[in-house]
Amino acid sequence: MSKNVSGSRFLKTNLITIILLFILILAGGVVRSTGSGMGCPDWPKCFGQYVPPSNVNDLPADYKQVYAEKRLAKNDKFAHMLDVFGYGQLANRIRNDRSILVPEEFNSAKTWTEYINRLIGAVSGIFLLLLAIFSFTYWKNDKRIVLLSIFNLILVGFQGWLGSIVVSTNLVAWIVTVHMLLALAILAICIATYHLAKVHGRYKLKIKPLIALIAILALGLSILQIAFGTEVREKIDMIAGHLESSYRDSWVRRAGDIFTQHRDMAVIVLLVNVILYALIRRAFNRHSVQQQIMSFAFLMIMLQIVTGIILSYWALPPFAQASHIVLASLVFGAQFYLLLNLFSSVNLREGSK
């Protein structure tokens, strides 16, 4: 197989993988917004089956006790690992938190929502494996593509293990946040390998330091904002559990300082991106890939603000929750791809995508 064909295969697979990762983030948002995270009490199977049951009569006998015992054993192992790394206080909290072992009642809709999320995750994992295999096309010319693709596969394995811990610990707050940030890291590596393969062998572009600095700042703020948003969601989940899902219109108000920080940070994110947009428009022509990416990122930011307003004033509708996190990931992806393109250019006869 020729190098051009192999390179084209890698690029197509990489692009499909990136799209799948965004779909996976959307699926995760739907799971979170509908409270379906514990729809499957075990991992990687669901109620001990590859295809989950749709009726309570099809559940394994004494399934609540069986899965509680399995989760207790897994949590003990996880707590022991935390002890080894010096997090004894957190380990003891996990060991002594008996609420972790209280399973939710079977709900067919939630079970299948979580199951579909896992299926999308499995397909994404297969494509990441293919990506690592196809990356060896670039071994002689750019080992970074190969090494990053392999490292990403390792991260996916760790993410899968962490997903099992998320289920086992009954969605312990900080683990959910790490799970989300790791998903962004996997996405970023895929975007990086796509970019490296796309501009392979082409020259560097000298860029004004101010534009680079603002672009890096914008990306960093987006990551911080996503982390804040995850913490807001965790606080909302705690409030919802305390109120037994009642008084939904008061959840945002009860979230306190973390919600205020998240809202204020949105204003800062918008201002920084307005400045970046102005700098990009001045430095690049309107047909450049840099200006196209920036325009897309700015549009996603505006839509994200709209969904944020809907969440704040319309009692957190699930569709807005899922949309909000997907838009945040799209902003992150676009800003990261923009940053990569700011430091490289392509032959003007070929253009850039």
C-alpha positions in Angstrom: 0.0 0.0 0.0 1.4 3.4 -1.0 2.3 6.1 1.5 -0.4 8.4 0.2 -3.1 5.8 0.6 -1.9 4.8 4.1 -1.7 8.5 5.1 -5.2 9.1 3.7 -6.5 6.0 5.7 -5.0 7.4 8.9 -6.5 10.8 8.4 -10.0 9.5 7.7 -9.8 7.1 10.7 -8.5 10.0 12.8 -11.3 12.3 11.7 -14.0 9.6 12.4 -12.5 9.0 15.8 -12.6 12.7 16.7 -16.3 12.8 15.7 -17.0 9.6 17.7 -15.3 11.2 20.8 -17.6 14.2 20.5 -20.6 11.9 20.2 -19.3 10.0 23.3 -19.1 13.3 25.2 -22.7 14.0 24.2 -23.8 10.5 25.3 -22.1 11.1 28.6 -23.9 14.4 29.0 -27.2 12.7 28.4 -26.3 10.0 30.9 -25.4 12.7 33.5 -28.4 14.9 32.8 -30.9 12.1 33.1 -29.3 10.5 36.1 -28.6 7.3 34.3 -25.0 6.9 35.5 -25.9 4.0 37.7 -28.3 2.4 35.2 -25.8 -0.4 35.0 -24.4 -1.4 38.4 -21.5 -3.4 37.1 -18.8 -2.9 34.4 -18.1 -3.8 31.6 -21.2 -5.9 31.5 -24.6 -4.6 32.5 -26.4 -6.7 35.1 -24.0 -9.5 34.2 -25.1 -9.5 30.5 -23.7 -8.1 27.3 -27.2 -7.0 26.3 -29.0 -5.6 29.4 -32.5 -6.7 30.5 -35.5 -4.5 29.8 -37.7 -6.0 32.4 -37.2 -6.3 36.2 -38.2 -10.0 35.9 -35.1 -10.6 33.8 -32.7 -9.4 36.5 -30.4 -11.9 38.2 -31.6 -13.2 41.5 -30.5 -11.2 44.5 -28.8 -8.8 42.1 -28.7 -5.9 44.7 -26.7 -7.9 47.2 -24.5 -9.5 44.6 -23.4 -6.2 43.0 -23.1 -4.5 46.4 -20.6 -7.1 47.5 -18.6 -6.8 44.2 -18.5 -3.1 44.5 -17.4 -3.3 48.1 -14.4 -5.5 47.1 -13.5 -3.2 44.2 -13.7 -0.1 46.5 -11.5 -1.8 49.0 -8.8 -2.3 46.3 -9.2 1.3 45.1 -8.9 2.6 48.7 -5.8 0.5 49.2 -4.3 2.1 46.1 -5.1 5.6 47.5 -3.4 4.6 50.7 -0.2 3.7 48.7 -0.2 7.1 47.1 -0.8 9.0 50.4 -4.5 9.7 50.2 -5.4 7.9 53.4 -8.2 10.3 54.4 -10.0 9.9 51.0 -9.4 6.1 51.2 -11.1 5.9 54.6 -14.0 8.0 53.4 -14.6 5.6 50.5 -14.4 2.6 52.9 -16.8 4.1 55.4 -19.3 5.6 53.0 -22.0 3.0 53.1 -24.3 5.0 50.8 -21.9 3.9 48.0 -23.3 0.4 48.4 -26.9 1.4 48.2 -28.0 0.5 44.6 -30.6 2.4 42.7 -33.9 0.7 41.8 -34.0 -0.8 38.3 -35.1 1.6 35.6 -35.1 0.3 32.1 -34.8 3.7 30.4 -31.7 4.6 32.6 -30.2 1.2 32.0 -30.4 1.5 28.2 -29.2 5.1 28.3 -26.1 4.0 30.1 -25.7 0.9 27.9 -25.8 3.0 24.7 -23.2 5.3 26.2 -21.0 2.3 26.8 -21.5 1.0 23.3 -20.4 4.3 21.8 -17.4 4.2 24.1 -16.5 0.7 22.9 -16.8 1.7 19.2 -14.6 4.8 20.0 -12.0 2.4 21.6 -11.9 0.2 18.5 -11.2 3.2 16.3 -8.5 4.4 18.6 -6.9 1.0 18.4 -7.1 1.2 14.6 -5.6 4.7 14.7 -2.6 3.4 16.7 -2.1 0.6 14.1 -2.4 2.9 11.1 -0.1 5.5 12.7 2.9 3.3 12.0 2.7 4.7 8.4 4.5 7.7 9.8 7.2 5.8 11.9 10.1 6.8 9.6 9.1 10.4 9.1 7.3 11.6 12.2 7.5 9.3 15.3 5.4 11.8 17.3 2.3 10.6 15.5 3.0 7.0 16.4 4.0 7.6 20.0 1.0 9.9 20.6 -1.4 7.4 19.1 0.0 4.6 21.3 -0.1 6.8 24.4 -3.7 7.7 23.6 -4.6 4.0 23.5 -3.0 3.6 27.0 -5.0 6.6 28.2 -8.2 5.0 26.9 -7.4 1.9 28.8 -6.9 3.9 32.0 -10.2 5.8 31.2 -12.0 2.5 30.9 -10.7 1.5 34.3 -11.6 4.8 35.8 -15.1 4.4 34.3 -15.4 1.2 36.3 -14.4 3.1 39.4 -17.0 5.8 38.6 -19.6 3.0 38.7 -18.2 1.2 41.7 -18.0 4.3 43.8 -21.5 5.4 42.8 -20.3 8.6 41.0 -18.0 10.0 43.6 -17.6 13.6 42.7 -13.9 14.2 42.0 -13.6 10.9 40.0 -16.3 12.2 37.6 -14.3 15.4 37.2 -11.1 13.5 36.4 -13.1 11.3 34.0 -14.2 14.3 32.1 -10.8 16.0 31.9 -9.2 12.7 30.8 -11.8 12.6 28.0 -10.6 16.0 26.9 -7.0 14.9 27.0 -7.8 11.9 24.7 -9.7 14.2 22.3 -6.8 16.7 22.3 -4.3 14.0 21.4 -6.5 12.8 18.5 -6.7 16.4 17.2 -2.9 16.7 17.6 -2.2 13.6 15.6 -4.7 14.7 12.9 -2.9 18.0 12.6 0.5 16.5 12.5 -0.5 14.2 9.7 -2.3 17.0 7.9 0.6 19.4 7.8 3.3 16.8 7.6 6.5 18.2 6.1 5.3 21.7 5.7 6.9 24.8 6.9 6.5 26.8 10.2 4.7 30.0 10.4 6.1 32.9 12.4 3.3 34.3 14.7 3.1 37.3 16.9 3.8 36.4 20.5 0.6 38.3 21.6 -1.7 36.1 19.5 0.0 33.0 20.8 -0.3 34.2 24.4 -4.0 35.1 24.1 -4.7 31.8 22.3 -3.0 29.8 25.1 -4.9 31.9 27.7 -8.2 31.2 25.9 -7.6 27.5 25.9 -6.5 27.4 29.5 -9.6 29.3 30.6 -11.9 26.9 28.7 -10.3 24.0 30.5 -10.8 25.7 33.8 -14.3 26.6 32.9 -15.1 23.0 32.1 -13.7 21.9 35.4 -15.8 24.5 37.2 -18.9 23.4 35.3 -18.3 19.8 36.3 -18.0 20.9 40.0 -21.3 22.9 39.6 -22.9 19.7 38.3 -21.6 17.7 41.2 -23.0 20.3 43.6 -26.3 20.2 41.9 -26.4 16.4 42.1 -25.7 16.6 45.9 -28.6 19.2 46.2 -30.9 17.1 44.1 -30.1 14.0 46.2 -30.6 15.9 49.5 -34.0 17.2 48.3 -34.9 13.9 46.7 -35.2 15.6 43.3 -37.9 18.0 44.6 -37.8 21.8 44.3 -35.9 21.7 41.0 -36.3 25.4 40.4 -34.2 26.1 43.6 -31.2 23.9 42.7 -29.2 26.6 41.0 -29.8 29.1 43.7 -28.6 26.6 46.3 -25.4 25.8 44.4 -23.7 28.8 46.0 -20.2 30.1 45.3 -19.2 27.5 42.7 -22.1 28.5 40.4 -21.2 32.2 40.8 -17.6 31.5 39.9 -18.6 29.5 36.9 -20.9 32.3 35.7 -18.3 35.0 36.3 -15.7 32.9 34.5 -18.0 32.8 31.4 -17.8 36.5 31.1 -13.9 36.4 31.3 -13.9 33.6 28.7 -16.1 35.7 26.3 -13.9 38.8 26.7 -10.7 36.9 26.1 -12.1 35.3 23.0 -13.4 38.6 21.7 -9.8 39.9 21.9 -8.5 36.8 20.2 -11.1 37.0 17.5 -10.0 40.6 16.7 -6.4 39.6 16.6 -7.0 36.7 14.3 -9.1 38.9 11.9 -6.2 41.4 11.8 -3.5 38.8 11.3 -5.1 36.4 8.8 -7.4 36.8 5.8 -11.0 35.7 6.0 -10.4 32.5 4.0 -7.6 31.3 6.2 -8.1 28.2 8.3 -7.2 30.2 11.4 -10.0 32.6 11.0 -12.5 29.9 10.1 -11.7 27.9 13.2 -11.9 31.1 15.4 -15.3 31.9 13.9 -16.5 28.4 14.7 -15.2 28.6 18.2 -16.8 32.0 18.8 -20.1 30.7 17.5 -19.9 27.7 19.9 -19.1 30.1 22.8 -22.2 32.1 22.1 -24.4 29.0 21.9 -22.9 27.8 25.1 -23.8 31.1 26.8 -27.3 30.6 25.6 -27.6 27.1 27.0 -26.1 28.4 30.3 -28.8 31.0 30.5 -31.4 28.4 29.9 -29.9 26.2 32.6 -29.9 29.0 35.1 -33.4 30.4 34.5 -35.4 27.3 33.3 -34.6 24.8 36.1 -31.8 22.8 34.4 -33.7 21.1 31.6 -31.8 17.9 30.6 -31.5 18.8 26.9 -29.7 22.0 27.8 -27.3 20.2 30.2 -26.2 17.8 27.5 -25.9 20.6 24.9 -23.9 22.7 27.3 -21.2 20.1 27.9 -21.0 19.2 24.2 -20.6 22.9 23.2 -17.9 23.2 25.9 -16.0 20.3 24.4 -16.4 21.8 20.9 -15.0 25.1 22.1 -12.1 23.2 23.6 -11.4 21.2 20.5 -11.7 24.2 18.2 -9.4 26.3 20.4 -6.8 23.5 20.6 -6.9 23.0 16.8 -6.6 26.8 16.3 -3.5 26.9 18.6 -1.9 24.1 16.5 -2.6 25.9 13.3 -1.3 29.2 14.7 2.2 27.6 14.9 2.2 25.9 11.5 1.2 26.7 8.0 0.7 24.8 4.7 1.7 25.2 1.1 -0.6 27.9 -0.2 -1.3 25.9 -3.3 -2.8 23.1 -1.2 -4.7 25.1 1.3 -5.5 23.9 4.8 -8.4 22.2 6.5 
